[in-house]
């Protein structure tokens, strides 16, 4: 069945179906048909934007962005995104073909287009040479993970072309950092906007997340509703800034960077059973700049060059330049970790009723986010959940029985009657309350890519 026939079949399915009569499987098929129709429309729009661009160049039309806003009711931002999408398809025809035949969504295309648009010259051409691999990869991962991989590939290729590029970017971010404060006239709420580079943002949020953990452990006041997560986070921020939170003064480490940058670095490797390093704060604590935890594969730590698919980022997935991490590692405490072929940590840490700091570090080496499929809530905002419950199933506090879950999905398991099972390869089975399987697959989002990307 060719792409035109597929789109026509999908349109008939959408136009002739009343979703109010469908069961769960029918809804899933109905949504897939909608996605196919949407992909066909997006592919046709690419052609229309391309033709409008040619007419505009000849003086016979307004620019494509203006034509889109005038005739489709789209916002200026959406119209600019459509124009960027067309340029990406021109540079990477494999993406246009994939959109036309329904192999990828416009979200996947937009992720690749955004990464490609920031590149120039030879680096942009090298990124485009990976188009076939990226289209194949788009069929295996969601848009969020695909977006991360496209950005990682762009950084890798940029670093190969100019090793100092990431460091220069970090320095530009540091120079552009700012703090703004204003009062919302309609609500009366006071707002503070802090714009920081990646490194200093990681520093302050390590301290805030530590305080947030303490806030979450406090029982609610008798007779009052428990505070929302956002309220707890605001309370933690105020406690850290004002120095009124319990343990704040003792929860920081002496730094190694004259600008206040530091300190804890964890290093993991994506090679099967290969040793790696974890840089973490030493046991003694003194007042000084806040600690941060960074995961970095051993090869990157040794060479300062990050290969495609390698890890060099904070525990919540913020990437950092390898040279910066290498400098920070000079005085940091290095803790080895060993990963299996799928990225699972084989060094499991100690058993305890609640997850120890070492176990949380181990889990963070495997999970950037909540372990529910598709959830993007970062690891620091998650609770460590016993898959086999401590009090009902006598579940041990062992890595094989622990997963990070955000508040929403933790609630699904405990109060929402969802089923969750985890095997020794960290493959999870999520079941709906009626017992049917919702998802079966790996929980780890820090693991070797299934599709190798060329250097």
Rosetta blueprint (number, residue, H / E / L):
1 X L
2 X L
3 X H
4 X H
5 X H
6 X H
7 X H
8 X H
9 X H
10 X H
11 X H
12 X H
13 X H
14 X H
15 X H
16 X L
17 X L
18 X L
19 X H
20 X H
21 X H
22 X L
23 X L
24 X H
25 X H
26 X H
27 X H
28 X H
29 X H
30 X H
31 X H
32 X H
33 X H
34 X H
35 X H
36 X H
37 X H
38 X H
39 X H
40 X H
41 X H
42 X H
43 X H
44 X H
45 X H
46 X H
47 X H
48 X H
49 X H
50 X H
51 X H
52 X H
53 X H
54 X H
55 X H
56 X H
57 X H
58 X L
59 X L
60 X L
61 X L
62 X L
63 X L
64 X H
65 X H
66 X H
67 X H
68 X H
69 X H
70 X H
71 X H
72 X H
73 X L
74 X L
75 X L
76 X H
77 X H
78 X H
79 X H
80 X H
81 X H
82 X H
83 X H
84 X H
85 X H
86 X H
87 X H
88 X H
89 X H
90 X H
91 X H
92 X L
93 X H
94 X H
95 X H
96 X H
97 X H
98 X H
99 X H
100 X H
101 X L
102 X L
103 X L
104 X L
105 X L
106 X H
107 X H
108 X H
109 X H
110 X H
111 X H
112 X H
113 X H
114 X H
115 X H
116 X H
117 X H
118 X L
119 X L
120 X L
121 X H
122 X H
123 X H
124 X H
125 X H
126 X H
127 X H
128 X H
129 X L
130 X L
131 X H
132 X H
133 X H
134 X H
135 X H
136 X H
137 X H
138 X H
139 X L
140 X L
141 X L
142 X L
143 X H
144 X H
145 X H
146 X H
147 X H
148 X H
149 X H
150 X H
151 X H
152 X H
153 X H
154 X H
155 X H
156 X H
157 X H
158 X H
159 X H
160 X H
161 X H
162 X L
163 X L
164 X L
165 X H
166 X H
167 X H
168 X H
169 X H
170 X H
171 X H
172 X H
173 X H
174 X H
175 X H
176 X H
177 X L
178 X E
179 X E
180 X E
181 X E
182 X E
183 X E
184 X L
185 X L
186 X L
187 X L
188 X L
189 X L
190 X E
191 X E
192 X E
193 X E
194 X E
195 X E
196 X L
197 X L
198 X H
199 X H
200 X H
201 X H
202 X H
203 X H
204 X H
205 X H
206 X H
207 X H
208 X H
209 X H
210 X H
211 X H
212 X H
213 X H
214 X H
215 X H
216 X H
217 X H
218 X L
219 X L
220 X L
221 X L
222 X L
223 X L
224 X L
225 X L
226 X L
227 X L
228 X L
229 X H
230 X H
231 X H
232 X H
233 X H
234 X H
235 X H
236 X H
237 X H
238 X H
239 X H
240 X H
241 X H
242 X H
243 X L
244 X L
245 X L
246 X L
247 X L
248 X L
249 X L
250 X L
251 X L
252 X L
253 X L
254 X L
255 X L
256 X L
257 X L
258 X L
259 X L
260 X L
261 X L
262 X L
263 X L
264 X L
265 X L
266 X E
267 X L
268 X L
269 X L
270 X L
271 X L
272 X L
273 X L
274 X L
275 X E
276 X E
277 X E
278 X E
279 X E
280 X E
281 X L
282 X L
283 X L
284 X L
285 X L
286 X L
287 X L
288 X L
289 X L
290 X L
291 X L
292 X L
293 X L
294 X E
295 X E
296 X E
297 X L
298 X H
299 X H
300 X H
301 X H
302 X H
303 X H
304 X L
305 X L
306 X L
307 X L
308 X L
309 X L
310 X L
311 X L
312 X E
313 X E
314 X E
315 X L
316 X L
317 X L
318 X L
319 X E
320 X L
321 X L
322 X H
323 X H
324 X H
325 X H
326 X H
327 X H
328 X H
329 X H
330 X L
331 X L
332 X L
333 X E
334 X E
335 X E
336 X E
337 X E
338 X E
339 X E
340 X L
341 X L
342 X L
343 X L
344 X L
345 X E
346 X L
347 X L
348 X L
349 X L
350 X L
351 X L
352 X L
353 X L
354 X L
355 X L
356 X L
357 X H
358 X H
359 X H
360 X H
361 X H
362 X H
363 X H
364 X H
365 X L
366 X L
367 X L
368 X L
369 X E
370 X L
371 X L
372 X L
373 X L
374 X L
375 X L
376 X L
377 X L
378 X E
379 X H
380 X H
381 X H
382 X L
383 X E
384 X E
385 X E
386 X E
387 X L
388 X L
389 X L
390 X L
391 X L
392 X L
393 X L
394 X L
395 X L
396 X L
397 X L
398 X L
399 X H
400 X H
401 X H
402 X E
403 X E
404 X E
405 X E
406 X L
407 X H
408 X H
409 X H
410 X H
411 X H
412 X H
413 X H
414 X H
415 X L
416 X L
417 X L
418 X L
419 X E
420 X E
421 X E
422 X E
423 X L
424 X L
425 X L
426 X L
427 X E
428 X E
429 X E
430 X E
431 X E
432 X L
433 X L
434 X L
435 X L
436 X L
437 X E
438 X E
439 X E
440 X E
441 X E
442 X E
443 X L
444 X L
445 X L
446 X L
447 X L
448 X L
449 X L
450 X L
451 X L
452 X L
453 X L
454 X L
455 X L
